[in-house]
Amino acid sequence: YLCAVLMPLGLYLGQNPVEKFLLSSVLLLVLVVEVINSAIEAVVDRWGSEHHELAGRAKDMGSAAVFLCDMNVMLCWALILWPQFT
């Protein structure tokens, strides 16, 4: 839902086409990684319900990838938009 709000905002706040592209593309990257993470979790859950160390690590790594993409969004938005507001 946050992407639905931030996408138009990024297109509005970007001062040139490159900034608009960066502000919107990092949001789409988060969605792509979320879908991949969901696929990993679905496969791990389908394979078996018992706890397995590697299954837990795979889920943790997928979640870490989503977190890193979220941090990338925050960094990109801050670096592009900070000079406009200072």
ZAZABA-616221 format. One record per residue (C-alpha): residue number from 0; x, y, z. Coordinates in steps of 0.001 Angstrom, whole numbers, plus 500000, padded with zeros to 6 digits. Example, Ala and Ser with C-alpha at 12.3 -4.5 7.8 and 13.67 -1.06 7.14 Angstrom:
# residues 2
<atom num="0" xx="512300" yy="495500" zz="507800"/>
<atom num="1" xx="513670" yy="498940" zz="507140"/>
//
This chain:
# residues 86
<atom num="0" xx="500000" yy="500000" zz="500000"/>
<atom num="1" xx="502879" yy="502308" zz="500735"/>
<atom num="2" xx="504100" yy="501854" zz="497175"/>
<atom num="3" xx="500728" yy="503030" zz="495855"/>
<atom num="4" xx="501178" yy="506265" zz="497809"/>
<atom num="5" xx="504897" yy="506785" zz="497223"/>
<atom num="6" xx="504926" yy="506054" zz="493482"/>
<atom num="7" xx="502881" yy="509126" zz="492453"/>
<atom num="8" xx="504689" yy="511164" zz="495086"/>
<atom num="9" xx="508060" yy="510153" zz="493645"/>
<atom num="10" xx="506945" yy="511045" zz="490141"/>
<atom num="11" xx="505783" yy="514434" zz="491421"/>
<atom num="12" xx="508834" yy="515221" zz="493581"/>
<atom num="13" xx="511479" yy="514161" zz="491074"/>
<atom num="14" xx="512937" yy="517238" zz="489389"/>
<atom num="15" xx="514100" yy="515501" zz="486222"/>
<atom num="16" xx="513426" yy="512181" zz="484480"/>
<atom num="17" xx="516407" yy="510468" zz="486133"/>
<atom num="18" xx="515218" yy="511374" zz="489633"/>
<atom num="19" xx="511668" yy="510306" zz="488799"/>
<atom num="20" xx="512972" yy="506991" zz="487487"/>
<atom num="21" xx="515118" yy="506361" zz="490566"/>
<atom num="22" xx="512389" yy="507291" zz="493044"/>
<atom num="23" xx="509915" yy="504961" zz="491363"/>
<atom num="24" xx="512210" yy="502092" zz="490347"/>
<atom num="25" xx="513494" yy="501449" zz="493878"/>
<atom num="26" xx="509864" yy="501002" zz="494955"/>
<atom num="27" xx="509285" yy="498462" zz="492195"/>
<atom num="28" xx="512466" yy="496656" zz="493240"/>
<atom num="29" xx="511011" yy="496189" zz="496735"/>
<atom num="30" xx="507878" yy="494639" zz="495222"/>
<atom num="31" xx="509959" yy="492270" zz="493095"/>
<atom num="32" xx="512003" yy="491126" zz="496093"/>
<atom num="33" xx="508803" yy="490724" zz="498145"/>
<atom num="34" xx="507383" yy="488395" zz="495477"/>
<atom num="35" xx="510609" yy="486368" zz="495414"/>
<atom num="36" xx="510596" yy="486175" zz="499217"/>
<atom num="37" xx="506986" yy="484972" zz="499170"/>
<atom num="38" xx="507923" yy="482320" zz="496609"/>
<atom num="39" xx="510789" yy="481097" zz="498798"/>
<atom num="40" xx="508513" yy="480907" zz="501820"/>
<atom num="41" xx="505824" yy="479062" zz="499859"/>
<atom num="42" xx="508301" yy="476459" zz="498621"/>
<atom num="43" xx="509794" yy="475967" zz="502074"/>
<atom num="44" xx="506345" yy="475622" zz="503662"/>
<atom num="45" xx="505182" yy="473245" zz="500919"/>
<atom num="46" xx="508153" yy="470971" zz="501331"/>
<atom num="47" xx="507398" yy="470188" zz="504964"/>
<atom num="48" xx="506058" yy="471585" zz="508204"/>
<atom num="49" xx="508817" yy="470260" zz="510458"/>
<atom num="50" xx="511531" yy="472681" zz="511528"/>
<atom num="51" xx="514691" yy="472479" zz="509472"/>
<atom num="52" xx="517710" yy="474720" zz="509980"/>
<atom num="53" xx="518244" yy="475362" zz="506264"/>
<atom num="54" xx="514560" yy="476172" zz="505731"/>
<atom num="55" xx="514709" yy="478718" zz="508523"/>
<atom num="56" xx="517872" yy="480225" zz="507080"/>
<atom num="57" xx="516288" yy="480487" zz="503627"/>
<atom num="58" xx="513295" yy="482339" zz="505065"/>
<atom num="59" xx="515573" yy="484621" zz="507100"/>
<atom num="60" xx="517683" yy="485443" zz="504044"/>
<atom num="61" xx="514573" yy="486273" zz="502026"/>
<atom num="62" xx="513395" yy="488595" zz="504769"/>
<atom num="63" xx="516865" yy="490157" zz="504952"/>
<atom num="64" xx="516740" yy="490821" zz="501202"/>
<atom num="65" xx="513430" yy="492659" zz="501626"/>
<atom num="66" xx="514904" yy="494659" zz="504525"/>
<atom num="67" xx="517941" yy="495641" zz="502439"/>
<atom num="68" xx="515657" yy="496794" zz="499629"/>
<atom num="69" xx="513687" yy="498864" zz="502130"/>
<atom num="70" xx="516922" yy="500475" zz="503328"/>
<atom num="71" xx="517844" yy="501139" zz="499697"/>
<atom num="72" xx="514530" yy="502975" zz="499218"/>
<atom num="73" xx="515123" yy="505112" zz="502278"/>
<atom num="74" xx="518681" yy="505960" zz="501212"/>
<atom num="75" xx="517722" yy="506754" zz="497631"/>
<atom num="76" xx="514759" yy="508921" zz="498618"/>
<atom num="77" xx="516812" yy="510732" zz="501265"/>
<atom num="78" xx="519732" yy="511453" zz="498936"/>
<atom num="79" xx="517476" yy="512726" zz="496150"/>
<atom num="80" xx="514948" yy="514663" zz="498199"/>
<atom num="81" xx="517117" yy="516048" zz="501023"/>
<atom num="82" xx="518673" yy="518860" zz="498920"/>
<atom num="83" xx="515191" yy="520003" zz="497838"/>
<atom num="84" xx="514067" yy="520570" zz="501415"/>
<atom num="85" xx="517228" yy="522150" zz="502845"/>
//
